[in-house]
């Protein structure tokens, strides 16, 4: 599965739409903490201390700035929720998957 994640993370950043079958396959490569809700890609981090979630949020914002693509992040007791989509398309596009793959790679590398 890590090979699939690296392949997604290395893709060209595009705001092109994604066929549903491919979207489902790509999200499965990200892992169980990722899902689709209301045309957004959603990450749920649960059970980690707030300071640990804060480190993940810092990395999420770093990737967002690098890609000029910014998620909505909610940090609260009990976990963190991150949602992202391509606002002008009102859909999940390749740039969202690339963002998610880069963040997921960091999360795995850092013991999440």
N, C-alpha and C positions, 0 to 999 in steps of 0.2 A: 504494500500500500504506500510506503514512503516514496517509491519510484514514481507512482502516479501523482503524489503530492508535489514532488519536485518538477514533474512535467507541467502541471498546472501553474506552479509558481513562476516558471520560466517563460510562459507564453507572452506573446505580444499583448500589450495593454490595449484593448479595443472595447468600444461601447456597442459592439454588434450584438444582436440578439443571439440566443442559444436555443436550438431545438430542445423540446421538453425531455426527450429521451437522454440526450447528452447532458442536460442540466441535472437530471436525477443521478446519472452515473458519476458526474463530477462531484456532486455533493456527498455521495456515498464515500468517495475517496477522501473527503475531508474528515470524516468520522462522525460518530454518534452525537457529538455535542453541537453539530451544525444542522439546521433545518430551514425550511421555507415557511414563512408566515406573512400573509398579506403582501405578496410580491416582493418580499425582502428576504435576504439571506440573514439568518439569525444564529448567533453564537451564545450559548449559555455556559457560564463558568459557575459552578455551584460547589459549595463545601470548602473552598479555600479561604484562608484568612484575608481580611480586607487589604492588608499590606501586600500580600502576594497578588491579589487581584489588581492592586495599584500598579505593580510592575508590568502586568499584562496590558493594562490600559496605557501605560507609558509607551510600550512597544507598539500597540495598536495605533497610537497617535503619531509615532515616528514613521511607521509605514504609510499612514494616511498622508502625511506631509510630503513624503518622498514621491507618492503616486498622485498627489493633488486630487485625492478622492477620500471623502470624509464620512465616516460612519456616525451613527447615533450610539452613544455609550451611556449606560446607566449603571452606576456603582451603588450598591446598597448592602445592608447587612444580609448575609446569606449568599452573596454572589454578584456577578456582573453579567449584564446582557448587552450585546453589541448587535446592531442591525445595520445592514447596508444594502443599497440598491443604486441603480443609476437613475437619479432623480428626473433628468430630462426624458428618459425613456419609460419611467414608471415601471421598471422591470429589472430583473437580475440579468446582468450582461457579463461578458468576459472579464472586464475590469474588476467586477465584484468577486468573481472566482479567483482571479489572480491575487487580489488583496487578501482574501480568505486563506488561500494556500500559503502565502508568505507568513501570515499571522499564525496559522496552524503549525507550520514548520517551526517557528520560534517557540510556540507553546510546548510542542513535543521535545524540542531540544532543551527546554528549561523545566522539564519534569511535571508539566500539567497533564 
